[in-house]
């Protein structure tokens, strides 16, 4: 059997299916709370977090709602660090309710879960 060079249509003899659909990333930033709701397969809903100013941070055993002051780094992509985009694994500087600032690593997927959960470093 011969190989087709460059013409993928001859190899893939059908159109894309609805379940193969890809979507644009949420690109979560620091700011006023905004969410986009997206219907996904099976009628379920994913909440894409567009922007958020608070994070749920676990310090010790207690989860605390903290204000995000800045994004320190995002090891997923250096361009995300420059553009201040929050993804899972990003390191944030947060302000605890008592005024103390700490760094926290994001453990949730804000683009899918609609919430920023983090753990103190």
N, CA, C and O atoms as a MOPAC input file, in Angstrom:
PM7 MOZYME 1SCF
protein

 N      0.84300 1    -1.18000 1     0.00000 1
 C      0.00000 1     0.00000 1     0.00000 1
 C      0.88600 1     1.24100 1     0.00000 1
 O      1.86600 1     1.30700 1     0.74200 1
 N      0.54800 1     2.20500 1    -0.81700 1
 C      1.36600 1     3.40400 1    -0.92600 1
 C      0.98200 1     4.42800 1     0.14100 1
 O     -0.11200 1     4.37900 1     0.70200 1
 N      1.89600 1     5.34900 1     0.40800 1
 C      1.67800 1     6.40200 1     1.38100 1
 C      1.38100 1     7.70700 1     0.65700 1
 O      2.05300 1     8.04700 1    -0.31600 1
 N      0.37900 1     8.43600 1     1.12700 1
 C      0.07000 1     9.74200 1     0.55900 1
 C      0.91800 1    10.78400 1     1.26600 1
 O      0.95800 1    10.83800 1     2.49500 1
 N      1.58600 1    11.59700 1     0.49300 1
 C      2.48100 1    12.60500 1     1.07600 1
 C      1.77000 1    13.94900 1     1.15100 1
 O      1.50700 1    14.58100 1     0.12700 1
 N      1.46200 1    14.37900 1     2.36100 1
 C      0.89500 1    15.70500 1     2.56600 1
 C     -0.61200 1    15.77900 1     2.47100 1
 O     -1.19400 1    16.70600 1     3.03300 1
 N     -1.28200 1    14.86000 1     1.79400 1
 C     -2.72700 1    14.94500 1     1.65200 1
 C     -3.39800 1    14.06400 1     2.70300 1
 O     -3.61100 1    12.87300 1     2.48100 1
 N     -3.72700 1    14.65500 1     3.83900 1
 C     -4.27700 1    13.90200 1     4.96000 1
 C     -5.73500 1    13.47700 1     4.68900 1
 O     -6.22000 1    12.52600 1     5.30200 1
 N     -6.42400 1    14.16300 1     3.79300 1
 C     -7.82000 1    13.85800 1     3.52400 1
 C     -7.99200 1    12.45300 1     2.95600 1
 O     -8.99800 1    11.79700 1     3.22700 1
 N     -7.02800 1    11.98800 1     2.17600 1
 C     -7.12900 1    10.65500 1     1.58300 1
 C     -6.95800 1     9.56500 1     2.64100 1
 O     -7.49000 1     8.46400 1     2.49900 1
 N     -6.20200 1     9.88300 1     3.71500 1
 C     -6.02600 1     8.92000 1     4.79700 1
 C     -7.22600 1     8.93500 1     5.74400 1
 O     -7.66900 1     7.88500 1     6.21000 1
 N     -7.74200 1    10.11900 1     6.02200 1
 C     -8.85300 1    10.28500 1     6.94700 1
 C    -10.13100 1    10.42700 1     6.12200 1
 O    -10.42300 1    11.51200 1     5.61900 1
 N    -10.88900 1     9.35000 1     5.98000 1
 C    -11.99200 1     9.32200 1     5.03700 1
 C    -13.33900 1     9.75900 1     5.63500 1
 O    -14.39200 1     9.34300 1     5.15200 1
 N    -13.31000 1    10.58100 1     6.66300 1
 C    -14.55200 1    11.08100 1     7.23600 1
 C    -14.32900 1    12.46300 1     7.82600 1
 O    -13.19600 1    12.90200 1     8.02200 1
 N    -15.44700 1    13.14300 1     8.10600 1
 C    -15.37200 1    14.45500 1     8.75100 1
 C    -15.10500 1    14.28000 1    10.23200 1
 O    -15.16200 1    13.17000 1    10.76100 1
 N    -14.81200 1    15.38900 1    10.89200 1
 C    -14.64600 1    15.35300 1    12.35000 1
 C    -16.00900 1    15.18800 1    12.99900 1
 O    -17.01000 1    15.72000 1    12.52000 1
 N    -16.03300 1    14.44000 1    14.10200 1
 C    -17.27000 1    14.23000 1    14.83900 1
 C    -17.42100 1    15.30400 1    15.92100 1
 O    -16.45000 1    15.95100 1    16.31500 1
 N    -18.64800 1    15.47400 1    16.38600 1
 C    -18.93100 1    16.45900 1    17.42700 1
 C    -18.10300 1    16.17700 1    18.68900 1
 O    -17.63700 1    17.11400 1    19.33800 1
 N    -17.91300 1    14.88600 1    19.04400 1
 C    -17.17800 1    14.54900 1    20.25700 1
 C    -15.67200 1    14.77400 1    20.10800 1
 O    -14.94100 1    14.69800 1    21.09600 1
 N    -15.20300 1    15.04700 1    18.90400 1
 C    -13.78400 1    15.34200 1    18.68100 1
 C    -13.50500 1    16.84500 1    18.72500 1
 O    -12.38600 1    17.29200 1    18.47400 1
 N    -14.53100 1    17.60000 1    19.04300 1
 C    -14.44900 1    19.05300 1    19.06000 1
 C    -13.41800 1    19.55900 1    20.07000 1
 O    -13.36600 1    19.08100 1    21.20400 1
 N    -12.62200 1    20.50400 1    19.66400 1
 C    -11.69200 1    21.17500 1    20.57000 1
 C    -12.16300 1    22.60600 1    20.77000 1
 O    -12.84100 1    23.16600 1    19.90800 1
 N    -11.80900 1    23.19800 1    21.90100 1
 C    -12.22400 1    24.57100 1    22.15700 1
 C    -11.03300 1    25.41500 1    22.56300 1
 O     -9.97000 1    24.90100 1    22.91200 1
 N    -11.23400 1    26.72000 1    22.51000 1
 C    -10.19900 1    27.65000 1    22.89800 1
 C     -9.99900 1    27.61600 1    24.41300 1
 O    -10.95800 1    27.44400 1    25.16500 1
 N     -8.75700 1    27.77900 1    24.85400 1
 C     -8.44800 1    27.76600 1    26.28800 1
 C     -9.07300 1    28.97100 1    26.97800 1
 O     -9.31300 1    30.00200 1    26.35000 1
 N     -9.33300 1    28.83500 1    28.26900 1
 C    -10.00100 1    29.88900 1    29.03100 1
 C     -9.09100 1    31.10000 1    29.24300 1
 O     -9.55500 1    32.23800 1    29.16100 1
 N     -7.81100 1    30.87400 1    29.51300 1
 C     -6.88400 1    31.98300 1    29.74500 1
 C     -7.21900 1    32.77200 1    30.99600 1
 O     -7.35900 1    33.99400 1    30.93800 1
 N     -7.35200 1    32.08700 1    32.13800 1
 C     -7.75200 1    32.70600 1    33.39800 1
 C     -6.75800 1    33.77000 1    33.85200 1
 O     -5.54800 1    33.54300 1    33.84800 1
 N     -7.27800 1    34.93500 1    34.24400 1
 C     -6.43400 1    36.03400 1    34.71100 1
 C     -6.89400 1    36.49800 1    36.08200 1
 O     -7.92200 1    36.04900 1    36.58900 1
 N     -6.12200 1    37.40300 1    36.68000 1
 C     -6.48400 1    37.98200 1    37.97100 1
 C     -7.39100 1    39.18300 1    37.70300 1
 O     -7.06000 1    40.05400 1    36.89800 1
 N     -8.53600 1    39.22000 1    38.38600 1
 C     -9.47500 1    40.32600 1    38.19900 1
 C    -10.83800 1    39.98700 1    38.76600 1
 O    -10.99300 1    39.02000 1    39.51300 1
 N    -11.81900 1    40.79100 1    38.40500 1
 C    -13.18900 1    40.60700 1    38.87400 1
 C    -13.70600 1    39.22000 1    38.46800 1
 O    -13.37800 1    38.72400 1    37.39100 1
 N    -14.50900 1    38.60300 1    39.33100 1
 C    -14.99300 1    37.23200 1    39.12000 1
 C    -15.88200 1    37.12600 1    37.88200 1
 O    -16.96500 1    37.70900 1    37.83700 1
 N    -15.41000 1    36.36500 1    36.86000 1
 C    -16.18600 1    36.13500 1    35.64500 1
 C    -16.07700 1    34.66700 1    35.26200 1
 O    -14.99100 1    34.08900 1    35.27700 1
 N    -17.23100 1    34.06100 1    34.91400 1
 C    -17.27600 1    32.64600 1    34.52800 1
 C    -18.04500 1    32.50500 1    33.22000 1
 O    -19.03700 1    33.19500 1    32.99000 1
 N    -17.56600 1    31.59000 1    32.35900 1
 C    -18.30500 1    31.20500 1    31.16400 1
 C    -18.75700 1    29.77500 1    31.35800 1
 O    -17.95600 1    28.92100 1    31.73900 1
 N    -20.03500 1    29.49400 1    31.10100 1
 C    -20.52700 1    28.12500 1    31.21000 1
 C    -20.56300 1    27.51000 1    29.81000 1
 O    -21.05600 1    28.12300 1    28.86300 1
 N    -20.03400 1    26.29300 1    29.69500 1
 C    -19.94800 1    25.61100 1    28.40900 1
 C    -20.62100 1    24.25600 1    28.52100 1
 O    -20.32100 1    23.48900 1    29.43700 1
 N    -21.52900 1    23.95000 1    27.60100 1
 C    -22.16500 1    22.63500 1    27.57900 1
 C    -21.20000 1    21.66000 1    26.92000 1
 O    -20.66600 1    21.93300 1    25.84500 1
 N    -20.98200 1    20.52800 1    27.56700 1
 C    -20.07200 1    19.51100 1    27.05500 1
 C    -20.82700 1    18.20800 1    26.81500 1
 O    -22.03800 1    18.13700 1    27.02000 1
 N    -20.11200 1    17.19200 1    26.38500 1
 C    -20.70700 1    15.90800 1    26.02300 1
 C    -21.57100 1    15.34800 1    27.15700 1
 O    -21.16900 1    15.38200 1    28.32000 1
 N    -22.73700 1    14.84000 1    26.82400 1
 C    -23.64300 1    14.26300 1    27.80600 1
 C    -24.49900 1    15.30200 1    28.49700 1
 O    -25.18000 1    14.98300 1    29.47200 1
 N    -24.48300 1    16.55200 1    28.01500 1
 C    -25.28800 1    17.60000 1    28.61500 1
 C    -24.69300 1    18.17900 1    29.88000 1
 O    -25.33000 1    18.99400 1    30.54700 1
 N    -23.46700 1    17.76700 1    30.22700 1
 C    -22.81000 1    18.30200 1    31.41700 1
 C    -22.34100 1    19.72700 1    31.17200 1
 O    -22.34800 1    20.20500 1    30.03800 1
 N    -21.93400 1    20.40100 1    32.23800 1
 C    -21.47900 1    21.78500 1    32.12400 1
 C    -20.09200 1    21.92600 1    32.73800 1
 O    -19.83600 1    21.45500 1    33.84600 1
 N    -19.19300 1    22.59000 1    31.99000 1
 C    -17.89000 1    22.96700 1    32.53700 1
 C    -17.93400 1    24.47200 1    32.73900 1
 O    -18.47900 1    25.20700 1    31.91600 1
 N    -17.35200 1    24.92100 1    33.84800 1
 C    -17.31500 1    26.34800 1    34.12100 1
 C    -15.91500 1    26.85500 1    33.81900 1
 O    -14.96300 1    26.53200 1    34.53000 1
 N    -15.79300 1    27.64700 1    32.76500 1
 C    -14.50100 1    28.21700 1    32.41200 1
 C    -14.32400 1    29.51100 1    33.19600 1
 O    -15.10800 1    30.44900 1    33.05200 1
 N    -13.29800 1    29.55000 1    34.01800 1
 C    -13.03300 1    30.74000 1    34.81800 1
 C    -12.25300 1    31.73000 1    33.96700 1
 O    -11.11300 1    31.45900 1    33.59000 1
 N    -12.85300 1    32.86800 1    33.66200 1
 C    -12.21600 1    33.88900 1    32.83100 1
 C    -11.30900 1    34.76800 1    33.68300 1
 O    -10.18700 1    35.08200 1    33.28800 1
 N    -11.80500 1    35.16500 1    34.86300 1
 C    -10.98100 1    35.94900 1    35.78800 1
 C    -11.47600 1    35.74100 1    37.21500 1
 O    -12.64900 1    35.44700 1    37.44600 1
 N    -10.55500 1    35.90100 1    38.16900 1
 C    -10.87000 1    35.68200 1    39.58600 1
 C     -9.88100 1    36.45500 1    40.43400 1
 O     -8.70800 1    36.56400 1    40.07800 1
 N    -10.34900 1    36.99800 1    41.56700 1
 C     -9.44700 1    37.73100 1    42.44800 1
 C     -9.17600 1    37.01900 1    43.76400 1
 O     -8.34700 1    37.47700 1    44.55100 1
 N     -9.86700 1    35.89600 1    44.02000 1
 C     -9.65700 1    35.13900 1    45.25400 1
 C     -9.31100 1    33.68900 1    44.94700 1
 O     -9.71900 1    33.14700 1    43.91900 1
 N     -8.55300 1    33.06500 1    45.84900 1
 C     -8.20400 1    31.64600 1    45.73200 1
 C     -8.45100 1    30.96600 1    47.07000 1
 O     -8.29500 1    31.58400 1    48.12400 1
 N     -8.83600 1    29.69700 1    47.03100 1
 C     -8.97400 1    28.89400 1    48.23700 1
 C     -7.62100 1    28.23400 1    48.50200 1
 O     -7.20700 1    27.34100 1    47.76300 1
 N     -6.94300 1    28.67100 1    49.54500 1
 C     -5.58900 1    28.19400 1    49.83200 1
 C     -5.59700 1    27.35400 1    51.09900 1
 O     -6.14500 1    27.76200 1    52.12200 1
 N     -4.98000 1    26.17000 1    51.02400 1
 C     -4.85800 1    25.30300 1    52.19500 1
 C     -3.53400 1    25.62300 1    52.87600 1
 O     -2.46400 1    25.42500 1    52.30100 1
 N     -3.62100 1    26.12100 1    54.11000 1
 C     -2.43600 1    26.38200 1    54.92800 1
 C     -2.56100 1    25.50200 1    56.16400 1
 O     -3.48600 1    25.67000 1    56.95900 1
 N     -1.64000 1    24.57300 1    56.32400 1
 C     -1.76900 1    23.59200 1    57.39900 1
 C     -2.89000 1    22.63300 1    57.05300 1
 O     -2.80400 1    21.91400 1    56.05700 1
 N     -3.95000 1    22.61300 1    57.86600 1
 C     -5.10500 1    21.76600 1    57.58500 1
 C     -6.33000 1    22.56100 1    57.17300 1
 O     -7.33900 1    21.99200 1    56.75800 1
 N     -6.23900 1    23.88000 1    57.28900 1
 C     -7.40900 1    24.74400 1    57.13000 1
 C     -7.41500 1    25.44500 1    55.76400 1
 O     -6.44600 1    26.12400 1    55.42500 1
 N     -8.50000 1    25.29200 1    54.96800 1
 C     -8.60900 1    26.09000 1    53.74300 1
 C     -9.04500 1    27.51700 1    54.06300 1
 O     -9.94500 1    27.72900 1    54.87500 1
 N     -8.40700 1    28.49000 1    53.42500 1
 C     -8.69300 1    29.90300 1    53.69100 1
 C     -8.88900 1    30.62100 1    52.35400 1
 O     -8.17900 1    30.34900 1    51.38600 1
 N     -9.85700 1    31.53800 1    52.30900 1
 C    -10.07800 1    32.34900 1    51.10700 1
 C     -9.12100 1    33.53400 1    51.13600 1
 O     -9.19000 1    34.38400 1    52.02400 1
 N     -8.22100 1    33.57900 1    50.14300 1
 C     -7.17300 1    34.60400 1    50.11500 1
 C     -7.26700 1    35.44100 1    48.84400 1
 O     -7.68100 1    34.95000 1    47.79400 1
 N     -6.88300 1    36.69600 1    48.95100 1
 C     -6.84400 1    37.58600 1    47.78700 1
 C     -5.54800 1    37.35600 1    47.02300 1
 O     -4.46600 1    37.32400 1    47.61000 1
 N     -5.66900 1    37.19600 1    45.70200 1
 C     -4.48500 1    37.00200 1    44.85800 1
 C     -3.88100 1    38.37400 1    44.57900 1
 O     -4.56700 1    39.27200 1    44.09200 1
 N     -2.57800 1    38.53600 1    44.89100 1
 C     -1.91500 1    39.80800 1    44.61800 1
 C     -1.19000 1    39.78300 1    43.27700 1
 O     -1.22800 1    40.76200 1    42.53200 1
 N     -0.51800 1    38.65100 1    42.96100 1
 C      0.15700 1    38.55700 1    41.66400 1
 C      0.49200 1    37.11600 1    41.30800 1
 O      0.47400 1    36.22600 1    42.15800 1
 N      0.79900 1    36.90900 1    40.03200 1
 C      1.26300 1    35.61100 1    39.56100 1
 C      2.78600 1    35.64900 1    39.54400 1
 O      3.38000 1    36.46700 1    38.84200 1
 N      3.41900 1    34.76600 1    40.31400 1
 C      4.87800 1    34.75000 1    40.41300 1
 C      5.47700 1    34.06900 1    39.19500 1
 O      6.34100 1    34.63500 1    38.52500 1
 N      5.01500 1    32.83700 1    38.90100 1
 C      5.49500 1    32.12400 1    37.72400 1
 C      4.48200 1    31.06500 1    37.30600 1
 O      3.64400 1    30.63200 1    38.09700 1
 N      4.58200 1    30.66100 1    36.04400 1
 C      3.76200 1    29.57100 1    35.53200 1
 C      4.67700 1    28.62900 1    34.75600 1
 O      5.03300 1    28.91400 1    33.61300 1
 N      5.06400 1    27.49500 1    35.37500 1
 C      6.01300 1    26.59800 1    34.72000 1
 C      5.45100 1    25.90000 1    33.47600 1
 O      6.21000 1    25.30500 1    32.71200 1
 N      4.12600 1    25.96700 1    33.26200 1
 C      3.52800 1    25.35400 1    32.07600 1
 C      4.02500 1    26.03400 1    30.80100 1
 O      4.22200 1    25.38200 1    29.77600 1
 N      4.22600 1    27.35000 1    30.87800 1
 C      4.61900 1    28.09500 1    29.68700 1
 C      5.15500 1    29.45700 1    30.12400 1
 O      4.48700 1    30.17300 1    30.86900 1
 N      6.34800 1    29.81800 1    29.67000 1
 C      6.91200 1    31.11000 1    30.08700 1
 C      6.10400 1    32.28400 1    29.53400 1
 O      6.11800 1    33.37600 1    30.10200 1
 N      5.40000 1    32.05400 1    28.42400 1
 C      4.54000 1    33.09000 1    27.86400 1
 C      3.33800 1    33.34200 1    28.77900 1
 O      2.86600 1    34.47500 1    28.87800 1
 N      2.83300 1    32.27900 1    29.45700 1
 C      1.74500 1    32.43400 1    30.41700 1
 C      2.18100 1    33.31600 1    31.58500 1
 O      1.38400 1    34.10200 1    32.09900 1
 N      3.44600 1    33.19000 1    32.00900 1
 C      3.97300 1    34.01500 1    33.09300 1
 C      3.94700 1    35.48400 1    32.67100 1
 O      3.53600 1    36.35100 1    33.44200 1
 N      4.38200 1    35.75200 1    31.46500 1
 C      4.42600 1    37.12000 1    30.94400 1
 C      3.02000 1    37.70300 1    30.81000 1
 O      2.79800 1    38.87300 1    31.12000 1
 N      2.06600 1    36.88200 1    30.34600 1
 C      0.69300 1    37.33600 1    30.13000 1
 C     -0.18300 1    37.22000 1    31.37300 1
 O     -1.35500 1    37.59200 1    31.33800 1
 N      0.37900 1    36.70100 1    32.48200 1
 C     -0.32200 1    36.55600 1    33.77400 1
 C     -1.53800 1    35.62900 1    33.66000 1
 O     -2.61300 1    35.94400 1    34.16800 1
 N     -1.36000 1    34.48600 1    32.99100 1
 C     -2.42800 1    33.49800 1    32.83800 1
 C     -2.25300 1    32.40100 1    33.87600 1
 O     -1.16600 1    31.84000 1    34.01900 1
 N     -3.32800 1    32.09600 1    34.60200 1
 C     -3.29400 1    31.11300 1    35.68500 1
 C     -3.76500 1    29.76300 1    35.16100 1
 O     -4.86000 1    29.64800 1    34.61100 1
 N     -2.92300 1    28.73500 1    35.33500 1
 C     -3.27500 1    27.35600 1    35.01700 1
 C     -2.88700 1    26.48500 1    36.20400 1
 O     -2.33200 1    26.98000 1    37.18600 1
 N     -3.17600 1    25.19000 1    36.11700 1
 C     -2.76400 1    24.27200 1    37.17700 1
 C     -1.23800 1    24.26400 1    37.24900 1
 O     -0.56000 1    24.16700 1    36.22600 1
 N     -0.70400 1    24.36800 1    38.47100 1
 C      0.73800 1    24.38700 1    38.67800 1
 C      1.33700 1    25.78100 1    38.77400 1
 O      2.50800 1    25.92700 1    39.12400 1
 N      0.55300 1    26.80700 1    38.46900 1
 C      1.04600 1    28.18600 1    38.54800 1
 C      1.30300 1    28.56300 1    40.00700 1
 O      0.61100 1    28.09600 1    40.91100 1
 N      2.30200 1    29.40900 1    40.22300 1
 C      2.63100 1    29.87500 1    41.57400 1
 C      2.10100 1    31.29700 1    41.73700 1
 O      2.44500 1    32.20000 1    40.97400 1
 N      1.24600 1    31.47200 1    42.75800 1
 C      0.62100 1    32.77000 1    43.02900 1
 C      1.13700 1    33.34300 1    44.33600 1
 O      1.50400 1    32.60100 1    45.24800 1
 N      1.16300 1    34.68000 1    44.42600 1
 C      1.40200 1    35.33400 1    45.70800 1
 C      0.02800 1    35.77400 1    46.21000 1
 O     -0.68000 1    36.53300 1    45.54800 1
 N     -0.33500 1    35.27400 1    47.41100 1
 C     -1.65800 1    35.56600 1    47.96700 1
 C     -1.53200 1    36.23700 1    49.32100 1
 O     -0.53800 1    36.07300 1    50.02800 1
 N     -2.56000 1    36.99500 1    49.66600 1
 C     -2.60500 1    37.70200 1    50.94600 1
 C     -3.59500 1    36.99300 1    51.85500 1
 O     -4.78300 1    36.90800 1    51.54300 1
 N     -3.10600 1    36.48300 1    52.97800 1
 C     -3.96200 1    35.81500 1    53.96100 1
 C     -4.84200 1    36.84300 1    54.66300 1
 O     -4.52400 1    38.03200 1    54.63900 1
 N     -5.94800 1    36.41600 1    55.29200 1
 C     -6.83000 1    37.36900 1    55.98700 1
 C     -6.12200 1    38.17500 1    57.08000 1
 O     -6.53800 1    39.29200 1    57.38700 1
 N     -5.04900 1    37.61600 1    57.67400 1
 C     -4.31400 1    38.35700 1    58.70700 1
 C     -3.30400 1    39.35100 1    58.12600 1
 O     -2.59400 1    40.01600 1    58.88000 1
 N     -3.23000 1    39.46100 1    56.77700 1
 C     -2.34900 1    40.43800 1    56.13400 1
 C     -1.01800 1    39.89200 1    55.67600 1
 O     -0.29500 1    40.57200 1    54.94800 1
 N     -0.67100 1    38.67600 1    56.08500 1
 C      0.60300 1    38.05600 1    55.71500 1
 C      0.54500 1    37.56100 1    54.26500 1
 O     -0.47100 1    37.01200 1    53.83900 1
 N      1.63600 1    37.75400 1    53.50400 1
 C      1.68500 1    37.29000 1    52.11700 1
 C      2.49400 1    36.00800 1    52.02400 1
 O      3.57200 1    35.89500 1    52.60800 1
 N      1.95900 1    35.03700 1    51.27700 1
 C      2.65600 1    33.76600 1    51.05900 1
 C      2.53900 1    33.38500 1    49.58600 1
 O      1.76500 1    33.97900 1    48.83500 1
 N      3.32900 1    32.37400 1    49.18300 1
 C      3.21700 1    31.83200 1    47.82900 1
 C      2.43400 1    30.53700 1    47.88100 1
 O      2.56400 1    29.76100 1    48.82700 1
 N      1.61700 1    30.30400 1    46.85900 1
 C      0.78800 1    29.10300 1    46.80000 1
 C      0.78200 1    28.55200 1    45.38200 1
 O      0.79800 1    29.30600 1    44.40900 1
 N      0.75800 1    27.21700 1    45.27700 1
 C      0.71600 1    26.55100 1    43.97500 1
 C     -0.72000 1    26.11100 1    43.67400 1
 O     -1.37900 1    25.51400 1    44.52400 1
 N     -1.19900 1    26.40700 1    42.46700 1
 C     -2.56600 1    26.08300 1    42.05800 1
 C     -2.69300 1    24.57400 1    41.83100 1
 O     -1.87600 1    23.97400 1    41.13300 1
 N     -3.73700 1    23.96300 1    42.43300 1
 C     -3.94700 1    22.52000 1    42.30900 1
 C     -5.19400 1    22.17000 1    41.50000 1
 O     -5.38900 1    21.00600 1    41.15100 1
 N     -6.04200 1    23.15400 1    41.19400 1
 C     -7.23100 1    22.90400 1    40.38400 1
 C     -6.96900 1    23.37500 1    38.95400 1
 O     -5.97800 1    24.05600 1    38.68900 1
 N     -7.86500 1    23.00600 1    38.03500 1
 C     -7.79700 1    23.48100 1    36.65200 1
 C     -8.83700 1    24.58900 1    36.49000 1
 O    -10.00500 1    24.29700 1    36.23200 1
 N     -8.43600 1    25.85500 1    36.63600 1
 C     -9.41900 1    26.94300 1    36.60900 1
 C    -10.21700 1    27.01000 1    35.30700 1
 O    -11.37500 1    27.42900 1    35.31200 1
 N     -9.61200 1    26.60400 1    34.20300 1
 C    -10.29500 1    26.64100 1    32.91500 1
 C    -11.38800 1    25.60000 1    32.78300 1
 O    -12.20600 1    25.68700 1    31.86700 1
 N    -11.42700 1    24.60100 1    33.68500 1
 C    -12.44400 1    23.55300 1    33.62100 1
 C    -13.32400 1    23.52000 1    34.86300 1
 O    -14.51300 1    23.21400 1    34.77300 1
 N    -12.74400 1    23.83800 1    36.03600 1
 C    -13.46600 1    23.70400 1    37.29800 1
 C    -14.22200 1    24.96700 1    37.69300 1
 O    -15.23200 1    24.89200 1    38.39300 1
 N    -13.74500 1    26.12200 1    37.25200 1
 C    -14.40300 1    27.37700 1    37.60100 1
 C    -14.03400 1    27.88600 1    38.97500 1
 O    -14.73200 1    28.74200 1    39.51900 1
 N    -12.94200 1    27.37800 1    39.56100 1
 C    -12.50200 1    27.79600 1    40.89700 1
 C    -10.98600 1    27.65100 1    40.95500 1
 O    -10.40700 1    26.80700 1    40.27100 1
 N    -10.34300 1    28.49000 1    41.78700 1
 C     -8.88700 1    28.37700 1    41.98200 1
 C     -8.63800 1    27.83400 1    43.36800 1
 O     -8.86800 1    28.51300 1    44.36800 1
 N     -8.16100 1    26.59500 1    43.42000 1
 C     -7.73100 1    25.97400 1    44.67200 1
 C     -6.21200 1    25.91100 1    44.64900 1
 O     -5.61000 1    25.63200 1    43.61200 1
 N     -5.58700 1    26.17400 1    45.80900 1
 C     -4.13100 1    26.18100 1    45.86800 1
 C     -3.66000 1    25.63500 1    47.20200 1
 O     -4.43100 1    25.51200 1    48.15300 1
 N     -2.37800 1    25.31100 1    47.25000 1
 C     -1.76400 1    24.83100 1    48.47800 1
 C     -0.53500 1    25.68300 1    48.76300 1
 O      0.23400 1    25.99000 1    47.85200 1
 N     -0.34700 1    26.06500 1    50.01800 1
 C      0.77800 1    26.91400 1    50.40800 1
 C      2.08400 1    26.18300 1    50.16000 1
 O      2.19500 1    24.98700 1    50.42900 1
 N      3.07900 1    26.90600 1    49.64500 1
 C      4.39100 1    26.30600 1    49.37200 1
 C      5.18900 1    26.14600 1    50.63200 1
 O      6.31800 1    25.65800 1    50.58900 1

